[in-house]
Amino acid sequence: EHDEHREDGALEQRVLDVLHRVPDPHRAVLDHGHLHAARQRAIEFVDDFVDLIGDVSGRRHIRARPAEADEEGAEGDRNPRRGEPGEARAVAANLVLANLSGHDSHGIGMAPRYIDAICEGGLTPNTTVRMRTDHGMLLGLDGQRGFGQTVGAQAMELAFERVRQHGACIFSLSHAHHLGRIGHFAEMAVAQGLVSLH
C-alpha cells in the first residue's frame, strides 16, 4: 500500500510538471514576443500527455481497443493495454485549443482529472461509440466511457451521414467522459456546411 501511495504521488507530480510546461495562453497571445515559445510549449504538452496516457493506461491495466488492430495491436501483442498515441494526441490538442479559444475551464487544466478517471476505471482510452438505437434520423449512441473528444467526434460523423440521407439528425450520447469544449462540435458541423444545436 505504501508503494502504491508513493506511485500515485509520483504520478501526480508528473501531471503537474506536464501542465507547467504551457504558459498562460492569454498572456502569450497578447505578447507576440512570447507566441513562438507558447506554441512550442503547447507542442511539448501534447507530446508529454501522449506519453502520460500510455503509461497510466498500462499501469492500471486499461485494455486499449483501437478501431482497427494491426500486427502489433493484435491479440498476440505483449503490451496491448497502452493507450493509442493518436487518440491521446487528439485529446491533448483539443485541450490546448480550448485554452487558446478562451475557455480555460475546458483546457489543459482538465488533464489531472482525466488521469484520475483512467486510474479509477471511469475513463477507457481507445473506446469507440456504439449504436444502441437506430431509427433513421434518430440515433441513440453509447460512448462506452470513452474520451468525450473521441466518441463525441464519432457521434458527429454518424450524424453527418444521417443528415445527408434524411436532411436532419437528432441523437443522444450516453456514457461518454468529459466532452471538452462543446463549440468544437459545432465547428465540425460548420465545416460541413451544416448547423448543430447542443
N, C-alpha and C positions, 0 to 999 in steps of 0.2 A: 504493500500500500504506500509505503514511504517513497519507493522508486516511482510509483505512478504519479504521486503528487509532484515529485521533482521533474518528471517528464512533462506534466501539464504546465508547470511553471516555466520550463524552458520553451515550450510551445507558445505560451502567452507572450513571453519576451520576444520571441522571433516574430510574432504577428505585429507587435508594437514597433520593432525595428523596421519591418517592411513598410508600415504606414508612415513612418517618419521620413521615408525617402522622398515623399511627394510634398512639395511646399503648398502653401495656401494658393489655390488656383486664382482667386480674385486678385491678390497682390501681384501674381505673376502676369496676369493678363494686362493689368494697369501699367506695370513697369515692363516695357518691352525689352529692357536690358536683361530681364530675368526669364523671358519667354523661352529661349532655347534651353536654358537649364531646367525649367519646369517640364518642358516636353521630354527631355532626356530622363528626368527622374520619373516621369509617368511611365515611360517605356520600361525602366528598371522595376517599377512597382508591378507592372504586368508580368514581367519575367519571374519575379520573386513569388508572385501569387500563384503562378503556374506550378512552380516547384513545391510551394507550401501545400497546395491542394493535393498534389500527387503524394507527398509524404504523409499527410494526415489520412488520406483515403487508405493508403497501405497499412498504416499503423493501427487503424481502427477496423481493419478488415471489411471495408465497404467495397463490395464487388462492383467493378465497373461493368457497364453494359452498353458498349458502343453500338451504334445502329448497324454497322457492318463490321464483322470480325475479319481481320486479315490474318496472315500466318502467325504473326507474333501475338495476336489477341485471341487466338483460338483456344479451345479447351485445354490444349496441352501446354499453354503458356505457364511458366513457373511463377509469374508475377501478374495475375490477372486483375488485381484489385486496385492498382494505381489509377487515379483519375486521368482521363484523356487530356493531353495538354491543349488541344484545340478548343475544348469547351471552357477550360479554366481561363484561357487567354481571352475568349469572347466575353466571359463574365467580368474579368478584370477590366477590359476595355470599356464595358458598359458602365462600370462604377466610376472610372475616370471621366467618361463623357458626362455622367450625371453631375459631377463636381464642376466641370467646365461649362455646363449648361446653367449653373446657378442653383442646383438642387443638392446642396451638401448633405442633406438628411438622407439621401439615397445614394451617396457616393462611396468612396473608399472606406469611410468610417464603418460601413456595414461588414467589412471583411472579418473582424473578430467574431461577429455573430454567426457568419457563415461557417467559420471554422468550428465554433462550438456546436452548431447544428449537425455538422458531419459527425463530430465525436459523439453526440447524443443519439445519432441514428435518425434524426428528423429530416435530414437532407441527404439525398443519394446522388452522387455525381453520375453523369452519363446515363441518365434516365430519359426515355422518350415518352411523349404524350400518347395516351391510349384512348381510343374511341369507345365510349360507353353507350351513347345513344346517337343514332343517325336517322334523321327524318328530313333528308334533303337539305333545306336551308337552315334547319335546326340541329345543332350538334351539342352533345354532352360529352365533355372531354375530362380525362383524369391525368393530372400531372405526375402521379406516382412518386411524390416527394422530390421531384427533380428541381434543379436550379430554375427559378422562375424565368430568368432571362432566356433559358434554353426552351423549356416547354411552352412558355408564352409565345416565343417566336414561331415554334412549330404549330401552335394553335392558330396563329395569324395566317400562316401559309395555307393551312387547311381551309380557313375561312375565305381566303382569296380564291381558292379553287371553286368553292361553292358560289361565290359571288359571280364568277364567270359563267357558272352553269345556271344559276337561278336569279341573278340580279341583286341578291341580298343574302346575308347570313347572320344568324343570331346564335351565339354559342356561350356555353358556360365552361369554366375551367376550375376543377376542384383539385385539392391535394397538391397544389403547387407551392414551392417555397417562395420566399420574397421575390416579387416580380421586378423589383427595381423601379426605375423612373418610367411611369406609365406613358409619358409622352413619346417614348421610344417606339411604342407600338403604333401610335397614331402616325408617327413619321414613316413607319413601314407602309402604312396604308396610303399616305400621300404620295410616296414614291411609286405606287402602283396606279396613281390617278384615282384613288378611292377616298372615302371619308369613313372614319370609325368613331364610335362612341364607347366609352369605357366607364 
